[in-house]
Amino acid sequence: MTVPAEFANRLRKVRAVMGAQDCAAMLVDHGELLAWLTGYTVSETMYRAALVPREGAPCFVLRALDEGPCRASVWFDDVVGYADDVDPHAVIAAEMTARGFANARIGVDFASYGFTVATLTRLHRFLSSASFVDLGPVSDTLRDS
């Protein structure tokens, strides 16, 4: 995977934070951090997030309606769209499981506007063996550094 120069340093910063907390991946759902890291964001009419592994390309999961614009904007190929009548958290959990993160330490910014108590509860329901680790306010601090 070739990461465009604009995003390579950003990805390194995210992975450094993940590594410091021994997280296998990070779930990014804060709109500003999504845009900064992937090149795309969309309003939160339905839950959407990017899964960033410590190695390899990220995956963006969002409603199918937004899949085309997302594919046209991000620098990686792995974009998963889901239908409006599907539980977004179930789709994200399934994608995390498919990528080997069902039992992993997953970094999250608990202060992210998207990462609500309901989101954490739903993800725990589908990924009972995963650990969700608060990486602190990285959604705001990483973009400033």
C-alpha positions as CSV (number, residue, x, y, z in Angstrom):
1,M,0.0,0.0,0.0
2,T,1.3,3.4,-1.0
3,V,0.2,6.1,1.3
4,P,0.1,9.6,-0.2
5,A,2.6,11.9,1.5
6,E,-0.2,14.1,2.9
7,F,-1.5,11.2,4.9
8,A,1.6,9.2,5.7
9,N,2.7,11.3,8.6
10,R,-0.8,11.4,10.0
11,L,-1.0,7.6,9.8
12,R,2.3,7.4,11.6
13,K,1.0,9.6,14.4
14,V,-2.1,7.5,14.9
15,R,-0.1,4.3,14.9
16,A,2.3,5.7,17.4
17,V,-0.5,6.4,19.8
18,M,-2.0,2.9,19.2
19,G,1.4,1.3,19.8
20,A,2.0,3.2,23.0
21,Q,-1.2,1.6,24.3
22,D,-0.6,-1.8,22.7
23,C,-3.7,-1.6,20.5
24,A,-4.0,-3.7,17.4
25,A,-6.3,-1.2,15.8
26,M,-8.1,2.1,16.3
27,L,-11.7,2.8,15.6
28,V,-12.0,6.3,14.3
29,D,-15.5,7.9,14.4
30,H,-14.9,11.6,15.1
31,G,-15.8,13.5,12.0
32,E,-12.7,15.8,12.0
33,L,-10.3,13.0,12.6
34,L,-11.9,10.9,9.9
35,A,-11.4,13.7,7.4
36,W,-7.8,14.4,8.6
37,L,-6.8,10.7,8.5
38,T,-8.7,9.4,5.5
39,G,-9.7,12.3,3.3
40,Y,-13.4,11.8,3.8
41,T,-16.1,12.4,6.4
42,V,-19.8,12.5,6.3
43,S,-22.5,13.6,8.8
44,E,-23.5,11.1,11.4
45,T,-27.0,10.4,10.2
46,M,-26.0,6.8,10.7
47,Y,-22.9,5.5,12.5
48,R,-19.8,5.4,10.4
49,A,-16.2,4.7,11.3
50,A,-12.8,3.8,10.0
51,L,-10.8,0.9,11.4
52,V,-7.1,1.6,11.3
53,P,-4.9,-1.4,11.9
54,R,-1.3,-1.1,13.2
55,E,-0.2,-2.5,9.9
56,G,-1.9,-2.4,6.5
57,A,-4.6,-0.2,5.0
58,P,-7.6,1.2,6.9
59,C,-11.2,0.2,6.3
60,F,-14.0,2.7,6.2
61,V,-17.5,1.4,7.1
62,L,-20.5,3.6,6.3
63,R,-24.0,3.6,4.8
64,A,-24.2,2.4,1.2
65,L,-25.6,5.8,0.1
66,D,-22.2,7.4,1.0
67,E,-20.0,4.6,-0.3
68,G,-19.3,6.2,-3.8
69,P,-18.2,9.6,-2.5
70,C,-16.1,7.9,0.1
71,R,-14.3,5.7,-2.4
72,A,-13.7,8.8,-4.6
73,S,-12.1,10.6,-1.6
74,V,-10.0,8.1,0.5
75,W,-6.5,7.0,-0.3
76,F,-7.2,3.3,0.3
77,D,-9.5,0.7,-1.3
78,D,-11.3,-0.9,1.6
79,V,-14.7,0.8,1.9
80,V,-17.7,-1.2,3.1
81,G,-21.2,0.1,2.6
82,Y,-24.3,-1.1,4.5
83,A,-28.0,-0.8,3.8
84,D,-30.1,1.6,5.8
85,D,-32.1,-1.3,7.4
86,V,-28.9,-2.9,8.8
87,D,-27.4,-2.3,12.2
88,P,-24.2,-0.2,11.6
89,H,-22.6,-1.5,14.7
90,A,-23.2,-5.1,13.7
91,V,-21.5,-4.4,10.3
92,I,-18.5,-2.7,11.9
93,A,-18.2,-5.6,14.4
94,A,-18.3,-8.1,11.5
95,E,-15.7,-6.2,9.6
96,M,-13.5,-6.1,12.7
97,T,-14.0,-9.8,13.2
98,A,-13.2,-10.5,9.6
99,R,-9.9,-8.6,9.9
100,G,-8.9,-10.6,13.1
101,F,-9.8,-8.0,15.7
102,A,-12.6,-9.8,17.6
103,N,-10.3,-10.5,20.6
104,A,-8.0,-7.5,20.2
105,R,-7.3,-4.3,22.1
106,I,-9.1,-1.6,20.1
107,G,-8.1,2.0,20.6
108,V,-10.9,4.6,20.7
109,D,-11.2,8.3,21.6
110,F,-13.9,8.0,24.3
111,A,-14.4,11.8,24.0
112,S,-15.3,11.5,20.3
113,Y,-18.7,12.8,19.4
114,G,-19.5,9.6,17.6
115,F,-18.4,7.2,20.4
116,T,-21.4,7.3,22.7
117,V,-22.3,5.0,25.5
118,A,-24.8,3.4,23.1
119,T,-22.0,2.8,20.6
120,L,-19.7,1.2,23.2
121,T,-22.6,-0.9,24.5
122,R,-23.5,-2.1,21.0
123,L,-19.9,-2.9,20.1
124,H,-19.4,-4.9,23.3
125,R,-22.6,-6.8,22.5
126,F,-21.0,-8.0,19.2
127,L,-17.4,-8.1,20.2
128,S,-17.5,-9.4,23.8
129,S,-13.9,-10.5,23.8
130,A,-12.5,-7.3,22.4
131,S,-11.2,-4.6,24.8
132,F,-11.9,-0.9,24.0
133,V,-9.1,1.3,25.2
134,D,-9.5,5.0,25.7
135,L,-6.6,6.7,23.8
136,G,-7.5,10.0,25.3
137,P,-8.6,13.0,23.3
138,V,-6.7,12.0,20.2
139,S,-9.4,13.3,17.8
140,D,-8.5,16.8,18.7
141,T,-4.8,16.5,19.8
142,L,-3.5,14.6,16.9
143,R,-4.7,17.1,14.4
144,D,-2.9,19.9,16.3
145,S,0.5,18.2,16.4
